[in-house]
Protein backbone atom coordinates (compact mmCIF):
# COMPACT_ATOMS: atom_id res chain seq x y z
CA UNK A 1 0.00 0.00 0.00
CA UNK A 2 1.45 3.35 -0.92
CA UNK A 3 2.16 5.86 1.81
CA UNK A 4 -0.23 8.20 0.02
CA UNK A 5 -3.13 5.73 0.36
CA UNK A 6 -2.26 5.18 4.00
CA UNK A 7 -2.49 8.93 4.57
CA UNK A 8 -5.49 9.65 2.31
CA UNK A 9 -7.67 6.57 2.84
CA UNK A 10 -6.47 5.33 6.21
CA UNK A 11 -5.49 1.91 4.84
CA UNK A 12 -3.27 -0.24 7.05
CA UNK A 13 -1.52 -3.21 5.43
CA UNK A 14 -0.74 -4.77 8.82
CA UNK A 15 -4.39 -4.90 9.80
CA UNK A 16 -5.43 -6.19 6.38
CA UNK A 17 -3.02 -9.14 6.31
CA UNK A 18 -3.70 -9.96 9.96
CA UNK A 19 -7.40 -10.40 9.16
CA UNK A 20 -6.86 -12.19 5.85
CA UNK A 21 -4.31 -14.53 7.41
CA UNK A 22 -7.09 -16.05 9.50
CA UNK A 23 -8.53 -17.60 6.33
CA UNK A 24 -5.35 -19.62 5.82
CA UNK A 25 -4.96 -20.66 9.46
CA UNK A 26 -2.24 -18.13 9.98
CA UNK A 27 -1.63 -14.51 10.67
CA UNK A 28 0.41 -11.56 9.67
CA UNK A 29 1.34 -8.03 10.40
CA UNK A 30 3.65 -5.22 9.58
CA UNK A 31 3.68 -1.53 8.97
CA UNK A 32 0.74 0.45 7.62
CA UNK A 33 2.29 0.50 4.13
CA UNK A 34 3.98 -2.94 4.05
CA UNK A 35 3.03 -6.24 5.67
CA UNK A 36 3.35 -10.00 5.21
CA UNK A 37 1.28 -13.02 6.18
CA UNK A 38 1.65 -16.77 6.27
CA UNK A 39 -0.44 -19.76 7.16
CA UNK A 40 -0.92 -23.51 7.07
CA UNK A 41 -3.94 -23.83 4.75
CA UNK A 42 -3.33 -22.79 1.13
CA UNK A 43 -6.89 -23.84 0.27
CA UNK A 44 -8.06 -20.73 2.12
CA UNK A 45 -6.31 -18.38 -0.31
CA UNK A 46 -9.34 -17.95 -2.63
CA UNK A 47 -11.51 -17.03 0.36
CA UNK A 48 -8.87 -14.61 1.63
CA UNK A 49 -8.70 -12.94 -1.78
CA UNK A 50 -12.48 -12.56 -1.87
CA UNK A 51 -12.37 -10.82 1.50
CA UNK A 52 -9.42 -8.65 0.44
CA UNK A 53 -11.72 -6.73 -1.89
CA UNK A 54 -13.73 -5.53 1.11
CA UNK A 55 -10.69 -3.76 2.54
CA UNK A 56 -10.17 -1.54 -0.49
CA UNK A 57 -13.73 -0.48 -1.23
Secondary structure as a PSIPRED ss2 file (coil, helix, strand):
# PSIPRED VFORMAT (PSIPRED V4.0)

   1 X C   1.000  0.000  0.000
   2 X C   1.000  0.000  0.000
   3 X H   0.000  1.000  0.000
   4 X H   0.000  1.000  0.000
   5 X H   0.000  1.000  0.000
   6 X H   0.000  1.000  0.000
   7 X H   0.000  1.000  0.000
   8 X H   0.000  1.000  0.000
   9 X H   0.000  1.000  0.000
  10 X C   1.000  0.000  0.000
  11 X C   1.000  0.000  0.000
  12 X C   1.000  0.000  0.000
  13 X H   0.000  1.000  0.000
  14 X H   0.000  1.000  0.000
  15 X H   0.000  1.000  0.000
  16 X H   0.000  1.000  0.000
  17 X H   0.000  1.000  0.000
  18 X H   0.000  1.000  0.000
  19 X H   0.000  1.000  0.000
  20 X H   0.000  1.000  0.000
  21 X H   0.000  1.000  0.000
  22 X H   0.000  1.000  0.000
  23 X H   0.000  1.000  0.000
  24 X H   0.000  1.000  0.000
  25 X C   1.000  0.000  0.000
  26 X E   0.000  0.000  1.000
  27 X E   0.000  0.000  1.000
  28 X E   0.000  0.000  1.000
  29 X E   0.000  0.000  1.000
  30 X E   0.000  0.000  1.000
  31 X E   0.000  0.000  1.000
  32 X C   1.000  0.000  0.000
  33 X C   1.000  0.000  0.000
  34 X E   0.000  0.000  1.000
  35 X E   0.000  0.000  1.000
  36 X E   0.000  0.000  1.000
  37 X E   0.000  0.000  1.000
  38 X E   0.000  0.000  1.000
  39 X E   0.000  0.000  1.000
  40 X C   1.000  0.000  0.000
  41 X C   1.000  0.000  0.000
  42 X H   0.000  1.000  0.000
  43 X H   0.000  1.000  0.000
  44 X H   0.000  1.000  0.000
  45 X H   0.000  1.000  0.000
  46 X H   0.000  1.000  0.000
  47 X H   0.000  1.000  0.000
  48 X H   0.000  1.000  0.000
  49 X H   0.000  1.000  0.000
  50 X H   0.000  1.000  0.000
  51 X H   0.000  1.000  0.000
  52 X H   0.000  1.000  0.000
  53 X H   0.000  1.000  0.000
  54 X H   0.000  1.000  0.000
  55 X H   0.000  1.000  0.000
  56 X C   1.000  0.000  0.000
  57 X C   1.000  0.000  0.000
